Amino acid sequence: DFKSLLSGKKISNKYLTIFFKSLSGKSNKYLNISFVTQKKEIGNAVKRNKIKRRLRNIMNQILKISKLNLNYSYLIITKKNIISADFADIKEVTFNDFKKIK
């Protein structure tokens, strides 16, 4: 599924890149999202897991506040400067990007 998602639409910002596409075999009742943190860019497992926990928390808040399009499958690939970023900055930028996706 990752390869087909990479051929879909994308939105990038300074912290992450969001790929999204409607997949045929996917149920639209559940959120289908994947987080990719590369060892080469981010670092050891502790740092990668911290980033993934932050992103899961942000996605839970997005689901509560706004209506996310569940017809899409999402792939979020992090960038190197997300490590030193403040949680509020990452949250704000991610919220704005998901508002663009209709």
N, C-alpha and C positions, 0 to 999 in steps of 0.2 A: 504493500500500500504506500510505502514511503516514496517509491519512485514515481508512482502516479500522482501523488500529492505535489512532488517537486515540479511537475509539468503544469500545475494549476496556477492560479493567481497568487500574487505575493504583495505584502506590504512590509517595508523595512523602516527601522528607525535606528537610533544610535545604540540601543541595547539588544535588540533582537530582530529576527526576521520571521514573519508569519506567513506560512503557505496555507492556502485553503482551496478546497475543491469539493464538489459534490461527487461522492462515490456511489456506484450503483448498488452494491450489495450491503449497504449500511442502513441500519434502522434510524429513523429520524426522531426516535423517542429519547435517545441518550446522546450525551456529548461525547464525541470521539476526538480526543486531543492527545498529542504526544509532545514531550519536551526533549530536546536534544542539547546536551551540554558536552562539548568536546573536551577530552582530556588534554589535548594539545594546546588548546586556547585557555581553558579555565584553570586547570591544575588538578590537584589531588581530589579524592573522593569526597572529602569533607566539604570543600568549596563547591563542588558540583551539586552535592545533595542540598546544600544551603540555598543555592540558586533555584533548584527545582522546588523546594519547599516554599520559597517566596512566590514563585510563579503559580503554584497550585493555590496558594492563598489568594493571590490576585484574581485568578480565574473563578474561584468560589464567590468572591465579591462581585465580579462582573455578572455572574449568573443570577445573583440575588437582586442586583440593581437594574440591569438592562436586559432586554430580550436578545439573547444570542441566537443566531441562525443555526438550528440543530441539523439542518439539511447538509451542512458542510462538515468535512473532516478537517481538523487543524493540525499543523505541524509547526512547532515553535523552536527555532534554532537560535541559541544565545550567541552573543558576541563577547569579545574579551573585556570590554569596559563595563560590563554589567557587575563585575566583582566589586569595584570601588564605588558603585553608584548607591545613592540613598534609596531606601525602599519606597518612599513617597514619590520620587522622581520616576522610578520604574513603573509604579502603579499608574501615575498620571499619563505617561506616554502610552502604556498598554491600553488603558481605557480609551484614549483618543483613537488609537488604531482600530480597536474592535468596534467603535462607533461608525467608522468608515465602511466596515464590511456589512453589506445588506444582503 
